[in-house]
Amino acid sequence: MIAKHSILARITELKVVAVIRGNTAEEAIELSKAATDGGIEAIELTYTTPNVDQVFKELAGIKTLLGAGSVLDPETARHAILSGAQFIVSPSLNPETATVCNRYGIPYLPGCMTIKEMIQALETGCDVIKLFPSSQYPPSFIRSINGPLPNVKVMPTGGVNLDNITEWLKAGAVAVGISSDLNRAYQSGGYDSVVELCSEYHDKANKAAGGVS
């Protein structure tokens, strides 16, 4: 098993996490493989996808960091971990979920919007928080967070797109989550469109990485 801090270091290195929400397990598998072909090496499989355990089984052999998203409770977190999830993401902080993740040595990235929520996340052992939905804040908000909380590491999700990914990363985001763009690309142009879109995200993240403080 990869150590918790090694997984977080890998997410920070990769910069982009593809959040996969499929209408079916088959669609989620297609989206995940397309994202990987486009250069994205961190995948978050959401538990809103039907039969998501099938998706974990199908993707077990690919060289990609696999995580679970939309995890609302400790029971789901444990199921995800036993299915192969290497990190757990929630839309909000659930302390019991944090306990399970700590027990298994798995990173837990809870969604937070306020300083109070971020402090609570730190107190439960979270090293990276998901700023969600990031569409409610400008990228400069990260600097505002890091004023009173310099040790908070932020992954904005829910509002990141090709137009602002560079700004988010240069503002100090350790990584970003991309989601709805992938579904729109898949619906409009299928597999190849997702590959092309993810390749654009990958290239922009790589170019921005050199300027992140």
N, C-alpha and C positions, 0 to 999 in steps of 0.2 A: 504493500500500500504506500502511495506517495504521501509524504508528510504534508500536513496542513499548510505550513508556510511555503513549501515548494509549489503547491497548487496556486496560492495567492500570488507568488512571484511569477508564475507562468501566465496567469490572467493579466497581470500588470505588464508583462513583456509583450503579450499578444495584442493588447489594447482594445480589441473588439470582441464582444460576445454576441453571437446570433441567438436571439430569443425566438424559439420555434413554437408557433401555435398552429397546429394543424386541425382541420375539420375532421380528419380521419388519421389513423396511425400511418396509413400509406402516404398521405400528403406530407405528414411530418417527416417521414423518412426521406421523401424526395427533396423537401426543403433543406433538410440537414445535409444531405449529400451534395446538393447544389452549392450550399454555403461553403462546404469544405473544398469543393472544386474551385470556388472563387477565392480561396486563400484564407478563409476564416477557420481558425483552429480551436475555437472555444464555442461550444454549443450548449444552450440552456433549453432543455425540453420541458415545456410547461405541463403541469398536471391538469390543465383544462383540455388537453388533447385526449380524445377517447383511446383507451387501450394503450396508454403511454408506455406500459411495461414492454409491449411488443417492440416499440421504437428503440428502447434501451437494448433489447436483445439483438435487434438488427444492426445497430450501430456499434456493438461491443468490439468489433474487430478493426474499426477504423482508427487511425492515429489522430484522434481529436480529444480535447479535454471535454468531458461530458458532465453537465450539471443538471439540476432539476429546478424548475421555476414554478411560481404560483403555489408554493407549498405553504399551507395554512395552519398545519398542526404537527405535533411530534410524530403521530402515527404515520402520516404521509412522508415525513422526513426519513423515518426509519425504512419505510418501503422503498423510497428512492435510493437510499444508500445501499440497501441490499440488492437493488436492481443495477447498481453500478455507478450511481451519481458521485462525482468527485467534489462537488460543491452544491450548496443548497441556497436558493433565493426565494424570498417572500415579498409580497407587496407591503407588508408591515411587520413590525417586530413582534415575535411570539417567544417569550422567555423559555417556555417549555421546549420549543423547537431548538432554541440555542443550546439547551442542556443536552439534548440528544446528539446534536452535531458535535459538541465538545466531547461527549463520551466516545464518539467514534473517530475523533480527530479530523473532522470534515469542516471546511470553512462555511460559515453561515453569513449571507449577505442580506440583511433585512431592509425593506423599504422604509425610508425616513423622510420627513419633510421639515421637521423643526429641530432646533438645538436640543430641546428636552428629549426628543426621541433618540437623537444621536448619542447623547450622554447615556441614556438607558441601554442602547445597543453596545456601547463601549463597556458598560458595567456587566453585561452578560457574556463578554469575551469576543465580541465581533471586531474584526480587524478592518473590514471594508464595509461601508454602508452603501446601499443603492438609493440614490436621490431619485425619488419617484412620487409623482410624475415630474420629470425634469422640465417638461414644457411650461411649468408654472414659474420657472426661475431663469434668469440670465446666467450664462457661464460664470460671470464675475461673482456669483453667489458662493462659489467654492472658496474664494479668498475671504469672503465674509465669515464663512464657517471656520476656516483655519486661523482666524484671528483669535477667538477664545478657545478653539479646539484644534491646535496645530497638529495633533496626532490622528485626526480623522481623515481617512482615505475614502474618496468618493467615486462611485461609478454611476453616472447619470443614465437613466433609462426612461423611455416613454416621452419622446420628444426630440431625440437625437436623429439627425438626418445628414445627408451629404453636404448641405449648406452650412451646418454649424458644428460638425464633428471636430474640425480643426480648432475652432474656437474653444470647445469644451476641453480638448486635450491640452491646449496651450494654457488654459486657465488653471490646470492642475488635476484634472480627472485622471485617475490611475488607469481607467478603462471606460468604455461606454457599452451600453446594451442597445442593439438595434432590433426592431421587431416588425412594426406594421409595414414598413417599406418592403420587407421581404414578401409578405403576403400579397401586397399590391402587385409586385413584380411577377409573382407566380401566377396570379389570376389573369394578368394582362399578356404575359409572354411566356409562361411556363418555365421549365427547368433552366433553359439557357439565359433567360432574363435575370434569374436569381444569381446565377454564376457571374454574369457581367456586373450586376449591382454590387455583389460582395467583393468582387475584384476592385471596384472603385473605392469601397470603404477601406479595404485592406491597403490600397496604395495611399489614400489620404492619411490613414493612421500612421503609416510608416514615415511619411514626410513630416507629419506633425510631431512625431515622437522626439526628434532631435531638439525641438524647441520647448519641450515641457520642462518646467522648473521643478 
